[in-house]
Amino acid sequence: MEEKSLNIKLNILYFIFYAALAGYYPFLTVYMVERGLSYTQIGIAYAATALISVVVQPVWGYITDKYSTKKKILLITMLTSSIIINAFVFISGFGMVIVAMVILIIFQSPMGSILDAYTYEIIEVHRGIQFGRIRLMGSAGYAVFSLLIGILIKATNINSSFYTYFIMLITGVFVTRSITFKGNAKSQKLDFNDIRELLRNKKFIVLLLSICIMGIALGVNGSYISVLIEKTGGNVSNLGMLWFMLAMSELPAFFFGGKLLKKYSELNVFIFAILVYSIRFFLGGSCTNYQQVMLLQLLQGISFPLYLMASLQYLNKIVPSKMRTSSMTLYAAFGGGLGGFIGNIMGGKLLDMVSVFFLFKFLSVIMVFALLVVLLLKRIDR
């Protein structure tokens, strides 16, 4: 009975959490363009937040593991982020926008990793709960609300996305509070020697390198896919439909991904996902209308869920359970953080000099380098 209740609450929490993120990430570039920022300034803003996340995510992870407070830290970061988001409604200009983004990312960036770590901790005790099937509810929430917010923005204005973020995260706070699982109170807590040992783990370091390289390409894609759509004849309502299609396409792979991982192993599935990403980005740079761009993004349904599930499951296999949150926040810091920092600086600069079509073909090449690193990891793993 307890397992069934936890499963339901986690499904609801993932739906709500990713619905909240749909009120921020998909339309942030549109928001900054409306506020008069150049593409270079947009790249700097994204890069600054990515760099901040590189620093703060491991700190949050260490604090969470050291004091065994996943639920408490999750509540603090969710509540604080829900308050900060309201500032975006009132500000304008490059300086104010970047300050608001930096303050928000300090609290927002660790939320996903802490939620995942908390979920894996629950799964350790309640084996009937499957991570992939819970995570698909996150994709469903992101899909539905990306579409609804895109329509809402067209009918009102860009501020609707931030109001949605606020409402959903506040709802998420109440759902999180209702989860009664407290974890293992007797678990061994961390000290800096544990972190030192983690950073000496060769497999972990090579995995982080691959995630960082992928993060460069994924960061550029997430920040500038809206530009590709606009340059091929689309608009903001098409952007909402795009994110709906992307997230909905992920559901089957999240549902059946566990079976694929058991049959083919984490690293083989990871390699396949990177290949799909490389093909997707190259073809994206060859599109001539936004309908082609939209259809091509359906490959997200293969690339993203398999990459995420394979890399996270492999990560959990090679690190001690007491270091789960620390390792996951480092994973996120190197991917969305350091990789995103490099990608957004590079993407913004390139976009002021070359076409968005060239930019996306270049992302395909970056994915090839990530593939080579994972092949090295597979050799080390033998």
N, C-alpha and C positions, 0 to 999 in steps of 0.2 A: 504493500500500500504506500509506504514511504517512497519507494523507488518510482512508482507511478506518478506521485505528486511532484517529486523533484523533476522528473522528465517533462511534465507539463509546464512547470514553472520555468525551466531552462529554455524550452521551446518558445514560450511567450517572451522571455527576457531577450533572447537573441533576435526575435522578430522586432521588438521595440528598439533595441540598441541600434540595429542596422537601419531601421526606419529613421532614427534620429540622424545618423550619418548621411542619409540621403538628403537631408535638409542642409547639408554643408558642402561636402566635397563636389558633387556633380555640377553645382551652379556657382562655385566660388570664382572661377575664371570670368564668368559672365558678370558677376558682381563687381570684380575689380576693373573690368573694362568699362562698366557703367560709371564707376567712380573716377575714371579718367587716367588709369594707370597704363603705361606702355607695356609692351611684351617683355622688355628687359626688366622693368620694375616688377612685373608679375613674376618673372623668373627669380628675381632677388627675394621677393616676399616668400615664395614657396621654398626657396633654398634656405632662407633664414629659419623658417619653422622646422624644416627638415634637420638642420644643424642643431637646433635646440633639442629636438627629440632624441638625437644621438646621445646627448648628455643626460637628459632627464629620465628617459625610459629605463636605463640600467639602474639609476638611483632609486626609482620607484620599485623596480624589481628586487633590488637588494633589501630595501626596507620591508617590503611585503614578505619575502622569504625569511628574513632575520627575525621578524616578530610574528610570523604566521598569521597575517591579518588580511588575507585576500578579500574577504567580503567587506571589511571595514574600509580598506583603501579604495575598493571599487565604488562604494557609496560616496566617499569623499570626492573622488574625481568626477563622478557623474553629476553630483549636485553642484559642484563648483563650475563645471563646464556649462551646465544649463543656465547658470546666472550670467556668466561672461558672454555668452553668445548674443545677448540682447544689445551689447555695445555696438555690434555691426549695423544695427538699424540707424544709429545716430551719427556715425562717423563718416568722414570722407578725406581724400588726400592720401598720398603714399605713406607718409609718416604715421598717421593715425591707424591706417589699415594694417600696416606691418606690426605695430605695437599690439593691436588687438589680436592678431593672428598668433603672435609669439606667446602672449599670456594664455590664450586658449590652448595652444598646443602643449604647454607645460602640464595641464591637467587632462587633456583629451588623449594625448598620444599613448599613455600606458593602458587605457581602459580595455582595448581589445585583447591585449596580451594577458592582462590580469583575469579577464573574464574567461579566456581559453584555459588558463592555468587552473582557475577555480573549477571549471567544468571537468578537466582531466582529473583533478583531485577527487571530485564526486564519483567519476567513472571508476576510479580505482576501487572504491567501496561497492558501488552499484554497477556491476558488470553488464546488466541488461540495457544500460544507456549507451547509445552509440554517438560518438562525436559528430560524424558526418551528417547524420540525420537531424541532429540539433542545429548544426551550422547551416543546413539548407534553409532553416526557418529565417536565419539572418539574411540570406539571399532573397527570400520571398519578401521580407520586410523592406529591403532595399529596393527591390523591383517595384512593388506596389506604390511605395511612397515617392520614388523617383518620377514615376508617371504622374501621380496625383499632384506633386509639387510643381512639375513642369507645366501642367494645365493651370494650376493656381497662380503661378507667376505670370503667365500670359494674361490671365483675367485680372490680376491685381498688380503686384510688383515683386521685385526680388526679395523684399523683406519677408514675404510669406515663408520662404525656406527657413529662415532663422526662427520664426515663431513655431514652426513645426518641430524643429530641433529641440527647442525649449520644452514644449509640451511632451514630446516622446521621452526625453531623458528624465523629466520629473516623474513620469509614469514608471520608467525603469527603476527609479529609486525605490518606489513602493513595492514593486515586484521583487527586487533584490532583498529588501527587508523581510519579505515573507518567506524567503528560503531558510529553512531551519538547520540545514547541514552546517556543522561548525568545523569540520576537518579533524585532523589528528592533532589534538592538543599536546600530545607527548612527542611529536615529531622533533627530530634534531634540528636545531636552528643554526644559521650560518655565521661564519666569521670570514675575514678577508682571505684566510688560507684556502677556503673552499672556492672562492672566486679565482684565486691564483691557479688552483688545480684545473678549474674549468677552462681557463685560458691557455693551459698547456695541452689540452685535448686536441690532438691534430685533426681528427675528424670534424670536431666542432668548428675549428678555425677555418678549415677548407669549406665547410658548409656555409659559414658566414660570408666568406668571400664570394661564393656563387650567388647567395641571396643579395649581396651588395651590388654585384654587376647586374643582376636582374632588376634590382630596385632602380637603377639608373634608367633603364628602358621603361619600366612600369610607371615611374614617376612622371616622365615626359608624356607618356600616353595618357595618364589620368588628367594631367594638367592641360594638355593641348588637343585632346580629341575633339573638344568643342570647336576649336579653330578649324580642324579638318572638316567638320560637318558644315560650318559656315562657309568655308571656301569652296565646298562642293554644292552649295545651294540650300543648305538647311538653316534652321533657326532654333531658338531656345525650346520651343515645344517639341521639336525633333530630338533635342538633347534629353528631355524627360523620357521620351519613348525609347531612346537608345539605352539609357541606364535600366529601364524596365526590361528590355530585351536581354541585356547582358546578365542581369541578376536572375531572371527566370530561366535562362539557358543553363545556369549552373545547377539547378535542382536535381536533374537525373544523375549527374556525376557525383554530387554529394551523397545521394541516396545509395548508389551502387559502388561508390569509390572504395569502401572497405573491402569488398570482394576482390576488386582489382589489385589492391595493395597486397592482399594475402596471396594471390595467384602469381603476380609478377615481381613483387618486392618494391620497397619504397623508391630506391634509386632508379630502377628501370622506368617506373611510372613518372618520376621526376624528369628524367631525360626526355621522355615522350612529350611531356607538357611543354618543355622548353622548345622543342622542335616545332610544335604547333604555334607557340608564340612567335617564333622567328618567321614562319610562313605568313601568319596573320599580319604582322607589321609590314612586311615587304609588299604584300598585296594591298594593304591599306594605303601605301604611298603611290599606288597605281590607279586608285579609284578616280572616276571622272564625275560621279554624281553622289549625292548623299544617300540615296537608296542602296547603292553598292557598299558604301561605308557601313550602313546599318546592318545589312545582311552579313557582311564579313565579321562583324563583332559577335555573331553567334558562336564563333570559334572560342569565345570566352568560356562557353559552357563546357569545353574540354580542357582548355589550358589552365584557367585559374583554379578550379576545384582540385584538379589532380596535382597541380604544383603545391597548393596549400596543404592538402591532406598528406601528401607524400613527404614533404619537407618537415612538417610538424611531427608526424609520426616517427620519422627517422631521428629528429631532434630528441624526442622523448625516449627513444631507445638508447641513445648514446650518452645521456647525462643523468646524474642521480636525481631521484624524485624530489629531494629536498631543495634542489636548485632549479626546479621547473620554472618558476616565475622569472628568476634572474636570467635563465637561458632564453626564455621566450621574449623578454624585453630586449635583450641583446640582439636576438634574431630580428625583432621589429626595428631596433635602432639602426642596424646595418642595412636592412632592406629599405623600408620607408624613410629612415632617417638619413644615414650617410649616402646611400644610393640615391635617395630622393634629392638630397642637397646637390650632389654632383649633376644629376640629371636635369634639375630645374635651372641651375645656373647655365649649363650647357644648352638646354633646350631654348631658354629665353634668348640667349645670345645668338644661337643659330637661326632662330625664327625671325630675328631682325635682319639677317643677312641672306638666308636662303628660303626656299618655299617649304611649306608644311609637308609637301609630298616627299621632298628629299629627306626631311627630318624623320619621317616614319620609315623610310627605307633604311636609314642609318640605324634605327632601333633594331632592325632585323640583324644587322651585323653585331651589335652589342650582345644580342641573345646567343649568337654563335660562340662568343667568348665565354658566356656563362655555361654553355654546353660543355666546352672544353674543361672547365673547372670541375663540373660534376662528373665527367668521365675520369678525371684524376681522383676524385673522391671515391668513385667506385673501385678504382684500382687499390687505393689505400684500405678500403673496407674489406678486401678479400682476406 
